[in-house]
């Protein structure tokens, strides 16, 4: 069993074997799910750097031309 200690600020270090198993690196997001008294931690998808990248329906040639001066 892998363990880590909780600080007075309710923080802990994710042990290296867990980071390696999940492929975690600095800046990555993790998600927690509670199921029947247990916590399941998974690697979360990081949001895109460009918040407008998710609006692909507004990325046509006509849109780029219409909004080129803004």
N, C-alpha and C positions, 0 to 999 in steps of 0.2 A: 504494500500500500504506500502511496506517495502522499506526504503531508506537507503543509506549510502553516506558519503561525499567523494569527490575526493581530494587527497592531491596535493601539488605542484609538486610532482613527478608522477602524474597521477596514484596513487595507491589508492585502497579502501579496506576496510575489508568486506568480504562477511558476511552479517548478520547471526546470529545464526539460525533463522528459515529457511533460505535458505540452510545453511550447513546441517541442520537436514533433510530437505526435500530431498536433493540430496544424503544424506549419506556421506558427505565429511569429511575427516579428514586430518591432517597435511601430506603434501607430495603428496596428490592426484592431478591429473591433471584435469583441466576443459577445455571445448571447448566452443567457441562462434560462433554463426551463425547469420548473419545479414539478416533479412527478412523484407522488406517493412518498413524501418525506425525503426525497433525494433531489439533488441539483444536477442537471445535465448541462455542461458547458460546451459550446460549439464555436467554431470560427464563424463570424458573421461577414457578410459581404460589405466591403467598404463602399461608402457612397462615392459616386463619380466626382472628380475634381471640378467638373463643369456642371453646375446644377441644371443647366438648360440641355444637357446631353440627353436627358430622359424624354425630351419633347421632340422626338424624331419626326412626328407628324407635321411640325412647323419648320422643317429643314429642307424645303424644296428649293429649286433654283429660282422659282417665282418669289418665294419668301425672301431669299437672300437679296434679290434685286429690289424688291419693294422696301426693304428695311436697311439698305446699304448706307443711307445717309444718316441713320440714327445712332 
